[in-house]
Amino acid sequence: MMPRVSQAVAAETRRKIINFSFEVAMNDGLDKLTFSTIAKKVGIARSGINAHFKLKADLVNVLTPMFAEVIERPLIFTSPDAFFTSWVYAIHHEPEFIKAVKHADAIISPQTGVKGLFAKIDGEPAKIERCIYMSLGYAVVHLSKPGLPAEELQPDDAVVAV
């Protein structure tokens, strides 16, 4: 019979699984994250991951608030104008924000993400709605430029006010 690992070792293994998974999901997308790649990187058997996460969805549930935190960190929620300005700034100056937004759709459903933004931005509902859709459109236009690193993105001369 194999001895059980200590709680400290189990906690460290779990932390390594989560950290590596977050790194892969942020940089390469969730579709590149497999239990096999995690096991190889962390140095455990694939079945060892199942001791911590039965399904990939269980792991995604742990990654979701991590993605949300990276996305929300540079944003200002005090008004639709402040939110849009901070969103535009983040798209042009925050590489971690850019990665998180690009890969968030596999982690956070668009409906959940939009609903969360509605709940966080202070202001009139119609202005918040317009601001969110403008922000999402801005992201689609500016983050869909293939092969363009974040540091080469240039803000437009005229940014539409909300």
Backbone as CSV, one residue per row, in Angstrom:
resi,resn,N_x,N_y,N_z,CA_x,CA_y,CA_z,C_x,C_y,C_z
1,MET,0.841,-1.179,0.000,0.000,0.000,0.000,0.895,1.253,0.000
2,MET,0.546,2.211,-0.856,1.328,3.441,-0.981,0.974,4.384,0.169
3,PRO,1.982,5.051,0.742,1.677,6.013,1.803,0.974,7.232,1.218
4,ARG,0.082,7.816,2.006,-0.612,9.028,1.573,0.347,10.211,1.672
5,VAL,0.197,11.151,0.764,1.040,12.339,0.824,0.520,13.264,1.920
6,SER,1.416,14.064,2.443,1.006,14.990,3.501,0.091,16.069,2.926
7,GLN,-0.638,16.706,3.816,-1.518,17.792,3.373,-0.714,18.922,2.742
8,ALA,0.464,19.155,3.273,1.314,20.224,2.721,1.749,19.897,1.297
9,VAL,2.124,18.647,1.056,2.530,18.236,-0.292,1.333,18.307,-1.237
10,ALA,0.175,17.850,-0.778,-1.039,17.895,-1.602,-1.413,19.342,-1.939
11,ALA,-1.317,20.227,-0.961,-1.636,21.638,-1.184,-0.651,22.266,-2.176
12,GLU,0.624,21.918,-2.075,1.632,22.440,-3.004,1.384,21.922,-4.418
13,THR,1.024,20.649,-4.529,0.717,20.080,-5.851,-0.486,20.780,-6.464
14,ARG,-1.520,20.992,-5.660,-2.719,21.693,-6.142,-2.348,23.101,-6.618
15,ARG,-1.517,23.798,-5.827,-1.093,25.153,-6.197,-0.341,25.138,-7.527
16,LYS,0.541,24.158,-7.713,1.291,24.046,-8.972,0.349,23.779,-10.143
17,ILE,-0.626,22.910,-9.954,-1.606,22.604,-11.011,-2.349,23.875,-11.406
18,ILE,-2.815,24.607,-10.416,-3.588,25.831,-10.685,-2.709,26.877,-11.366
19,ASN,-1.511,27.100,-10.842,-0.629,28.125,-11.425,-0.252,27.800,-12.868
20,PHE,0.108,26.553,-13.133,0.457,26.179,-14.498,-0.763,26.290,-15.408
21,SER,-1.903,25.847,-14.936,-3.134,25.912,-15.733,-3.491,27.349,-16.068
22,PHE,-3.350,28.235,-15.096,-3.640,29.648,-15.331,-2.686,30.218,-16.376
23,GLU,-1.418,29.881,-16.264,-0.411,30.354,-17.222,-0.749,29.901,-18.645
24,VAL,-1.084,28.631,-18.806,-1.424,28.102,-20.133,-2.701,28.753,-20.654
25,ALA,-3.730,28.830,-19.811,-4.998,29.418,-20.241,-4.826,30.884,-20.638
26,MET,-4.016,31.624,-19.898,-3.786,33.042,-20.217,-2.980,33.212,-21.503
27,ASN,-1.947,32.400,-21.679,-1.041,32.600,-22.809,-1.457,31.881,-24.083
28,ASP,-2.049,30.710,-23.935,-2.340,29.890,-25.107,-3.819,29.572,-25.298
29,GLY,-4.612,29.795,-24.283,-6.028,29.487,-24.357,-6.353,28.161,-23.678
30,LEU,-7.579,28.049,-23.264,-8.025,26.874,-22.526,-7.970,25.604,-23.364
31,ASP,-8.130,25.730,-24.673,-8.096,24.546,-25.529,-6.725,23.875,-25.534
32,LYS,-5.683,24.597,-25.162,-4.322,24.019,-25.113,-4.030,23.359,-23.764
33,LEU,-4.949,23.487,-22.829,-4.745,22.949,-21.489,-5.356,21.554,-21.386
34,THR,-4.518,20.573,-21.153,-4.989,19.201,-20.966,-4.400,18.657,-19.670
35,PHE,-5.058,17.660,-19.119,-4.541,17.029,-17.910,-3.172,16.409,-18.176
36,SER,-2.948,15.928,-19.385,-1.648,15.336,-19.718,-0.533,16.378,-19.683
37,THR,-0.777,17.552,-20.267,0.254,18.596,-20.253,0.485,19.104,-18.834
38,ILE,-0.579,19.211,-18.057,-0.438,19.654,-16.668,0.409,18.644,-15.897
39,ALA,0.078,17.358,-16.029,0.788,16.302,-15.302,2.272,16.322,-15.639
40,LYS,2.577,16.455,-16.916,3.973,16.468,-17.350,4.718,17.653,-16.737
41,LYS,4.125,18.826,-16.795,4.766,20.042,-16.278,4.923,19.989,-14.759
42,VAL,3.886,19.524,-14.071,3.903,19.511,-12.608,4.720,18.338,-12.068
43,GLY,4.925,17.318,-12.908,5.726,16.177,-12.490,4.962,15.149,-11.686
44,ILE,3.702,14.963,-12.055,2.881,13.960,-11.385,2.197,13.109,-12.448
45,ALA,1.628,12.005,-12.010,0.850,11.171,-12.925,-0.445,11.897,-13.271
46,ARG,-0.948,11.632,-14.456,-2.204,12.253,-14.873,-3.297,11.973,-13.852
47,SER,-3.302,10.767,-13.305,-4.313,10.414,-12.306,-4.156,11.252,-11.030
48,GLY,-2.948,11.774,-10.799,-2.728,12.634,-9.639,-3.516,13.930,-9.729
49,ILE,-3.776,14.383,-10.929,-4.581,15.593,-11.113,-6.007,15.324,-10.674
50,ASN,-6.484,14.104,-10.956,-7.854,13.750,-10.589,-8.075,13.747,-9.075
51,ALA,-7.010,13.649,-8.309,-7.155,13.748,-6.858,-7.558,15.170,-6.456
52,HIS,-7.262,16.133,-7.318,-7.563,17.539,-7.035,-8.734,18.056,-7.875
53,PHE,-8.805,17.597,-9.121,-9.833,18.060,-10.056,-10.345,16.868,-10.845
54,LYS,-11.585,16.502,-10.627,-12.160,15.340,-11.324,-12.344,15.626,-12.814
55,LEU,-12.764,16.848,-13.119,-13.037,17.261,-14.499,-12.314,18.568,-14.811
56,LYS,-12.104,18.801,-16.080,-11.506,20.070,-16.497,-12.396,21.232,-16.055
57,ALA,-13.701,21.022,-16.046,-14.640,22.059,-15.608,-14.394,22.456,-14.153
58,ASP,-13.989,21.500,-13.327,-13.674,21.814,-11.928,-12.471,22.742,-11.849
59,LEU,-11.494,22.505,-12.692,-10.317,23.365,-12.756,-10.695,24.744,-13.296
60,VAL,-11.530,24.784,-14.311,-11.985,26.058,-14.876,-12.698,26.891,-13.812
61,ASN,-13.460,26.234,-12.935,-14.146,26.966,-11.861,-13.158,27.676,-10.941
62,VAL,-11.975,27.119,-10.765,-10.940,27.755,-9.950,-10.268,28.886,-10.741
63,LEU,-10.127,28.720,-12.048,-9.470,29.727,-12.879,-10.353,30.952,-13.128
64,THR,-11.664,30.782,-13.101,-12.593,31.867,-13.429,-12.354,33.122,-12.596
65,PRO,-12.313,33.040,-11.261,-12.070,34.283,-10.515,-10.674,34.869,-10.748
66,MET,-9.728,34.032,-11.116,-8.385,34.525,-11.417,-8.416,35.364,-12.693
67,PHE,-9.136,34.889,-13.705,-9.291,35.656,-14.945,-10.040,36.956,-14.667
68,ALA,-11.114,36.863,-13.903,-11.914,38.050,-13.595,-11.063,39.105,-12.893
69,GLU,-10.203,38.680,-11.990,-9.354,39.623,-11.253,-8.380,40.332,-12.189
70,VAL,-7.785,39.601,-13.115,-6.847,40.214,-14.069,-7.578,41.206,-14.966
71,ILE,-8.783,40.855,-15.378,-9.556,41.751,-16.248,-10.010,42.986,-15.477
72,GLU,-10.476,42.809,-14.258,-11.036,43.928,-13.499,-9.983,44.861,-12.911
73,ARG,-8.782,44.354,-12.664,-7.729,45.136,-11.984,-7.529,46.530,-12.583
74,PRO,-7.385,46.696,-13.905,-7.100,48.043,-14.425,-8.355,48.890,-14.701
75,LEU,-9.521,48.338,-14.447,-10.747,49.037,-14.834,-11.305,49.899,-13.704
76,ILE,-11.928,50.991,-14.103,-12.568,51.921,-13.167,-14.070,51.812,-13.387
77,PHE,-14.802,51.567,-12.313,-16.235,51.273,-12.405,-17.119,52.411,-11.899
78,THR,-16.545,53.598,-11.681,-17.306,54.692,-11.069,-18.326,55.347,-11.999
79,SER,-18.164,55.162,-13.298,-19.115,55.721,-14.269,-18.856,55.055,-15.619
80,PRO,-19.830,55.127,-16.529,-19.579,54.585,-17.872,-18.379,55.252,-18.562
81,ASP,-18.235,56.566,-18.419,-17.101,57.260,-19.042,-15.771,56.766,-18.474
82,ALA,-15.698,56.657,-17.156,-14.464,56.189,-16.512,-14.166,54.751,-16.923
83,PHE,-15.204,53.931,-16.994,-15.009,52.544,-17.393,-14.457,52.466,-18.815
84,PHE,-15.091,53.160,-19.753,-14.654,53.095,-21.145,-13.218,53.596,-21.296
85,THR,-12.898,54.696,-20.634,-11.542,55.244,-20.709,-10.531,54.241,-20.162
86,SER,-10.850,53.616,-19.036,-9.922,52.640,-18.451,-9.820,51.393,-19.320
87,TRP,-10.906,51.001,-19.961,-10.911,49.842,-20.866,-9.979,50.099,-22.052
88,VAL,-10.125,51.272,-22.674,-9.275,51.634,-23.813,-7.814,51.677,-23.381
89,TYR,-7.556,52.280,-22.241,-6.184,52.346,-21.739,-5.625,50.930,-21.539
90,ALA,-6.402,50.059,-20.911,-5.946,48.690,-20.633,-5.645,47.931,-21.920
91,ILE,-6.452,48.128,-22.950,-6.210,47.447,-24.223,-4.881,47.878,-24.839
92,HIS,-4.486,49.089,-24.594,-3.250,49.606,-25.189,-2.021,49.523,-24.290
93,HIS,-2.222,49.273,-22.981,-1.080,49.353,-22.069,-0.952,48.217,-21.055
94,GLU,-1.873,47.299,-21.027,-1.862,46.245,-19.998,-1.801,44.864,-20.657
95,PRO,-0.610,44.314,-20.846,-0.477,43.022,-21.532,-1.244,41.871,-20.874
96,GLU,-1.296,41.830,-19.550,-2.031,40.749,-18.872,-3.530,40.890,-19.116
97,PHE,-4.034,42.116,-19.120,-5.439,42.384,-19.424,-5.763,41.883,-20.828
98,ILE,-4.895,42.204,-21.773,-5.102,41.804,-23.167,-5.181,40.282,-23.276
99,LYS,-4.236,39.582,-22.657,-4.256,38.115,-22.704,-5.534,37.568,-22.087
100,ALA,-5.913,38.119,-20.938,-7.111,37.623,-20.252,-8.362,37.849,-21.090
101,VAL,-8.483,39.020,-21.693,-9.658,39.313,-22.516,-9.693,38.397,-23.748
102,LYS,-8.530,38.183,-24.356,-8.480,37.333,-25.552,-8.903,35.896,-25.266
103,HIS,-8.597,35.389,-24.074,-8.875,33.986,-23.769,-10.024,33.796,-22.783
104,ALA,-10.648,34.879,-22.350,-11.690,34.779,-21.324,-12.950,34.073,-21.805
105,ASP,-13.240,34.119,-23.100,-14.504,33.534,-23.566,-14.597,32.041,-23.284
106,ALA,-13.478,31.354,-23.163,-13.497,29.929,-22.837,-13.611,29.712,-21.328
107,ILE,-13.399,30.750,-20.556,-13.419,30.658,-19.100,-14.696,31.276,-18.535
108,ILE,-15.015,32.475,-19.012,-16.179,33.222,-18.521,-17.125,33.407,-19.701
109,SER,-18.336,32.905,-19.589,-19.268,33.040,-20.711,-19.539,34.519,-20.979
110,PRO,-19.749,34.881,-22.241,-20.029,36.290,-22.547,-21.220,36.835,-21.750
111,GLN,-22.261,36.015,-21.564,-23.430,36.467,-20.808,-23.051,36.778,-19.361
112,THR,-22.262,35.907,-18.747,-21.831,36.118,-17.363,-20.934,37.340,-17.267
113,GLY,-20.026,37.488,-18.214,-19.118,38.629,-18.205,-19.848,39.952,-18.350
114,VAL,-20.765,40.020,-19.286,-21.528,41.253,-19.504,-22.403,41.544,-18.290
115,LYS,-23.055,40.527,-17.757,-23.899,40.715,-16.574,-23.065,41.234,-15.401
116,GLY,-21.858,40.698,-15.258,-20.966,41.151,-14.190,-20.567,42.605,-14.349
117,LEU,-20.320,43.027,-15.587,-19.970,44.427,-15.828,-21.147,45.340,-15.523
118,PHE,-22.347,44.930,-15.928,-23.540,45.728,-15.629,-23.659,45.942,-14.123
119,ALA,-23.376,44.922,-13.356,-23.514,45.009,-11.903,-22.436,45.889,-11.271
120,LYS,-21.284,46.020,-11.897,-20.156,46.746,-11.295,-20.092,48.222,-11.665
121,ILE,-20.538,48.579,-12.870,-20.413,49.971,-13.325,-21.536,50.804,-12.719
122,ASP,-21.150,51.914,-12.098,-22.137,52.839,-11.534,-22.660,53.744,-12.641
123,GLY,-23.956,53.961,-12.641,-24.525,54.887,-13.614,-25.902,54.463,-14.092
124,GLU,-26.376,55.215,-15.042,-27.686,55.007,-15.646,-27.653,53.735,-16.520
125,PRO,-28.618,52.840,-16.368,-28.581,51.570,-17.111,-28.383,51.712,-18.625
126,ALA,-29.034,52.672,-19.254,-28.888,52.833,-20.705,-27.454,53.242,-21.068
127,LYS,-26.841,54.096,-20.254,-25.460,54.521,-20.519,-24.481,53.381,-20.251
128,ILE,-24.777,52.595,-19.226,-23.924,51.441,-18.929,-23.983,50.446,-20.088
129,GLU,-25.178,50.171,-20.573,-25.329,49.232,-21.692,-24.556,49.717,-22.916
130,ARG,-24.717,50.967,-23.254,-24.005,51.538,-24.416,-22.495,51.451,-24.211
131,CYS,-22.044,51.763,-23.017,-20.619,51.724,-22.691,-20.064,50.308,-22.835
132,ILE,-20.779,49.326,-22.328,-20.311,47.940,-22.403,-20.199,47.492,-23.853
133,TYR,-21.213,47.778,-24.647,-21.158,47.357,-26.047,-20.077,48.102,-26.825
134,MET,-19.860,49.364,-26.501,-18.760,50.099,-27.138,-17.413,49.508,-26.725
135,SER,-17.280,49.154,-25.453,-16.032,48.576,-24.956,-15.753,47.239,-25.620
136,LEU,-16.765,46.407,-25.710,-16.595,45.101,-26.350,-16.249,45.262,-27.827
137,GLY,-16.919,46.183,-28.498,-16.606,46.442,-29.901,-15.184,46.952,-30.063
138,TYR,-14.771,47.818,-29.168,-13.407,48.342,-29.208,-12.402,47.198,-29.070
139,ALA,-12.690,46.289,-28.151,-11.802,45.138,-27.953,-11.750,44.267,-29.199
140,VAL,-12.882,44.005,-29.804,-12.920,43.171,-31.004,-12.070,43.789,-32.101
141,VAL,-12.227,45.066,-32.326,-11.479,45.742,-33.389,-9.982,45.765,-33.085
142,HIS,-9.605,46.107,-31.865,-8.195,46.311,-31.553,-7.442,45.048,-31.159
143,LEU,-8.147,44.031,-30.726,-7.452,42.805,-30.325,-7.502,41.732,-31.395
144,SER,-8.136,42.019,-32.516,-8.211,41.028,-33.590,-7.134,41.247,-34.649
145,LYS,-6.245,42.193,-34.411,-5.154,42.432,-35.358,-4.151,41.296,-35.203
146,PRO,-4.050,40.410,-36.184,-3.195,39.232,-36.035,-1.728,39.597,-35.900
147,GLY,-1.095,38.966,-34.905,0.346,39.104,-34.747,0.820,40.442,-34.231
148,LEU,-0.077,41.293,-33.819,0.320,42.617,-33.356,0.488,42.587,-31.851
149,PRO,1.732,42.681,-31.347,1.942,42.663,-29.906,1.321,43.891,-29.244
150,ALA,0.995,43.764,-27.983,0.330,44.831,-27.243,1.100,46.143,-27.309
151,GLU,2.434,46.082,-27.240,3.202,47.324,-27.226,3.147,48.072,-28.556
152,GLU,2.696,47.400,-29.628,2.585,48.071,-30.918,1.189,48.634,-31.167
153,LEU,0.231,48.312,-30.301,-1.103,48.871,-30.459,-1.037,50.369,-30.179
154,GLN,-1.648,51.145,-31.009,-1.675,52.584,-30.816,-3.103,53.040,-30.639
155,PRO,-3.359,53.880,-29.620,-4.724,54.363,-29.464,-5.125,55.240,-30.646
156,ASP,-6.407,55.214,-30.945,-6.901,56.051,-32.033,-6.754,57.516,-31.636
157,ASP,-6.622,58.376,-32.615,-6.524,59.805,-32.323,-7.777,60.320,-31.637
158,ALA,-8.917,59.820,-32.058,-10.177,60.247,-31.465,-10.883,59.039,-30.879
159,VAL,-11.119,59.068,-29.591,-11.849,58.004,-28.934,-13.248,58.524,-28.667
160,VAL,-14.236,57.754,-29.089,-15.618,58.165,-28.923,-15.969,58.181,-27.447
161,ALA,-16.504,59.269,-26.954,-16.935,59.357,-25.552,-18.264,58.645,-25.383
162,VAL,-18.465,58.121,-24.199,-19.713,57.426,-23.896,-20.770,58.413,-23.538
